[in-house]
Amino acid sequence: MRHLILAAVLVSLLAAPGPVLAATGGGDERAEIAFAGEGDPGTIIIRTGERKLYLVTGAGRALAYDIAVGKPSEQWFGKSWVSKKRPNPTWTPTPSMRAKNPSLPQSVGPGPRNPLGERAINLGWGAYRIHGTNNPRSIGSAASAGCFRMRNADVRDLYERVNVGAQVLVLR
């Protein structure tokens, strides 16, 4: 009788809904969550008010990442797409950044001082991107010039999962 009860408990635990682990193939696993949003698998949905980026994995499912968003005066909303993926990017300040702070360097190559961190995912035709950071304490805040910052481990994970051409929706 104990074996039947133990077996029933084990089956119920295994059948209980819970996070599904999604792997990138490199041994990195991330919990898949229930997600109330629309989008085909591979779509990136950014909710700036939540400071979250979601990668849709299926109907009602997504991977969630904590992010930093643009300062209130720098935020934007709408549709875009992944136009390019760059490992170990070089950061070049935009003309508007340089106008606000003329002492910025011409560029910063890959390494620990690079504000783009270890990966950059360019959006559309503009200067906005999803990227890593050399300041992980900024995650969860409104601190950037309009880009979306992620912890370097998170942006490496997303970089491996997302395809050029993927739709990006930026919502409040």
C-alpha positions as semicolon CSV with decimal commas, in nm:
position;residue;x (nm);y (nm);z (nm)
1;M;0,000;0,000;0,000
2;R;0,285;0,240;0,083
3;H;0,434;0,177;-0,258
4;L;0,107;0,273;-0,426
5;I;0,081;0,594;-0,224
6;L;0,444;0,681;-0,292
7;A;0,398;0,611;-0,662
8;A;0,083;0,828;-0,672
9;V;0,263;1,117;-0,501
10;L;0,560;1,086;-0,736
11;V;0,336;1,084;-1,044
12;S;0,145;1,390;-0,922
13;L;0,469;1,579;-0,861
14;L;0,604;1,493;-1,202
15;A;0,277;1,589;-1,371
16;A;0,240;1,921;-1,186
17;P;0,279;2,226;-1,406
18;G;0,599;2,414;-1,337
19;P;0,880;2,587;-1,515
20;V;1,016;2,416;-1,820
21;L;1,390;2,447;-1,866
22;A;1,503;2,562;-2,207
23;A;1,863;2,494;-2,301
24;T;2,082;2,674;-2,554
25;G;2,292;2,365;-2,618
26;G;2,583;2,506;-2,419
27;G;2,461;2,370;-2,088
28;D;2,295;2,701;-1,997
29;E;1,938;2,649;-1,880
30;R;1,676;2,913;-1,809
31;A;1,325;2,868;-1,665
32;E;1,041;2,909;-1,913
33;I;0,742;3,089;-1,759
34;A;0,371;3,129;-1,830
35;F;0,335;3,449;-2,033
36;A;0,024;3,658;-2,099
37;G;0,118;3,813;-2,429
38;E;0,097;3,755;-2,799
39;G;0,373;3,678;-3,041
40;D;0,513;3,399;-3,248
41;P;0,800;3,196;-3,105
42;G;1,118;3,401;-3,137
43;T;0,942;3,736;-3,086
44;I;1,101;3,968;-2,828
45;I;0,855;4,165;-2,615
46;I;0,994;4,441;-2,393
47;R;0,773;4,582;-2,119
48;T;0,951;4,895;-2,001
49;G;0,727;4,946;-1,696
50;E;0,818;4,598;-1,572
51;R;1,186;4,637;-1,670
52;K;1,155;4,295;-1,838
53;L;1,237;4,146;-2,176
54;Y;1,046;3,835;-2,281
55;L;1,145;3,593;-2,555
56;V;0,829;3,413;-2,667
57;T;0,890;3,037;-2,685
58;G;0,537;2,917;-2,764
59;A;0,170;2,979;-2,696
60;G;0,152;3,138;-2,350
61;R;0,520;3,064;-2,274
62;A;0,834;3,280;-2,266
63;L;1,179;3,324;-2,118
64;A;1,205;3,636;-1,899
65;Y;1,508;3,857;-1,847
66;D;1,561;4,159;-1,620
67;I;1,671;4,471;-1,808
68;A;1,749;4,841;-1,774
69;V;1,548;5,070;-2,000
70;G;1,594;5,422;-2,132
71;K;1,570;5,727;-1,911
72;P;1,213;5,865;-1,926
73;S;1,321;6,131;-2,180
74;E;1,490;5,864;-2,396
75;Q;1,229;5,585;-2,400
76;W;1,059;5,478;-2,719
77;F;0,775;5,237;-2,794
78;G;0,663;5,047;-3,100
79;K;0,776;4,775;-3,337
80;S;1,122;4,695;-3,462
81;W;1,324;4,390;-3,561
82;V;1,662;4,233;-3,495
83;S;1,878;4,368;-3,777
84;K;2,222;4,247;-3,666
85;K;2,397;4,049;-3,393
86;R;2,748;4,147;-3,281
87;P;2,972;3,950;-3,045
88;N;3,222;4,157;-2,845
89;P;3,107;4,486;-3,002
90;T;3,291;4,815;-3,016
91;W;3,095;5,104;-2,865
92;T;3,090;5,431;-3,056
93;P;2,897;5,719;-2,893
94;T;2,616;5,862;-3,107
95;P;2,632;6,227;-3,217
96;S;2,364;6,318;-2,960
97;M;2,567;6,150;-2,682
98;R;2,876;6,337;-2,793
99;A;2,683;6,667;-2,800
100;K;2,576;6,613;-2,438
101;N;2,922;6,497;-2,329
102;P;3,207;6,606;-2,561
103;S;3,465;6,427;-2,344
104;L;3,340;6,081;-2,446
105;P;3,600;5,866;-2,622
106;Q;3,576;5,813;-2,999
107;S;3,511;5,446;-2,930
108;V;3,564;5,170;-2,673
109;G;3,674;4,829;-2,795
110;P;3,575;4,494;-2,644
111;G;3,660;4,448;-2,279
112;P;3,547;4,532;-1,926
113;R;3,520;4,909;-1,993
114;N;3,284;4,868;-2,289
115;P;2,931;4,994;-2,208
116;L;2,781;4,744;-2,457
117;G;2,912;4,447;-2,262
118;E;2,976;4,116;-2,437
119;R;2,700;4,111;-2,703
120;A;2,493;4,362;-2,897
121;I;2,168;4,292;-3,082
122;N;2,092;4,584;-3,314
123;L;1,730;4,688;-3,368
124;G;1,599;4,812;-3,702
125;W;1,791;5,081;-3,887
126;G;1,857;5,305;-3,587
127;A;2,110;5,331;-3,309
128;Y;1,904;5,134;-3,055
129;R;2,007;4,789;-2,941
130;I;1,972;4,522;-2,678
131;H;2,313;4,476;-2,521
132;G;2,513;4,371;-2,219
133;T;2,661;4,617;-1,975
134;N;2,973;4,703;-1,780
135;N;2,741;4,831;-1,503
136;P;2,519;4,541;-1,388
137;R;2,389;4,750;-1,095
138;S;2,187;4,952;-1,350
139;I;1,965;4,650;-1,433
140;G;1,611;4,721;-1,317
141;S;1,643;5,097;-1,362
142;A;1,570;5,361;-1,627
143;A;1,930;5,455;-1,699
144;S;2,018;5,423;-2,067
145;A;2,004;5,649;-2,371
146;G;1,718;5,439;-2,515
147;C;1,883;5,099;-2,547
148;F;1,796;4,795;-2,339
149;R;2,072;4,671;-2,108
150;M;2,102;4,316;-1,983
151;R;2,344;4,133;-1,757
152;N;2,621;3,987;-1,972
153;A;2,518;3,627;-1,892
154;D;2,161;3,710;-1,999
155;V;2,255;3,882;-2,323
156;R;2,483;3,589;-2,414
157;D;2,186;3,356;-2,358
158;L;1,944;3,571;-2,561
159;Y;2,203;3,619;-2,838
160;E;2,218;3,241;-2,892
161;R;1,839;3,207;-2,902
162;V;1,726;3,500;-3,118
163;N;1,751;3,521;-3,496
164;V;1,821;3,817;-3,722
165;G;1,481;3,929;-3,850
166;A;1,297;3,848;-3,525
167;Q;1,016;4,090;-3,439
168;V;1,067;4,320;-3,138
169;L;0,773;4,489;-2,963
170;V;0,848;4,764;-2,710
171;L;0,552;4,829;-2,481
172;R;0,497;5,049;-2,175
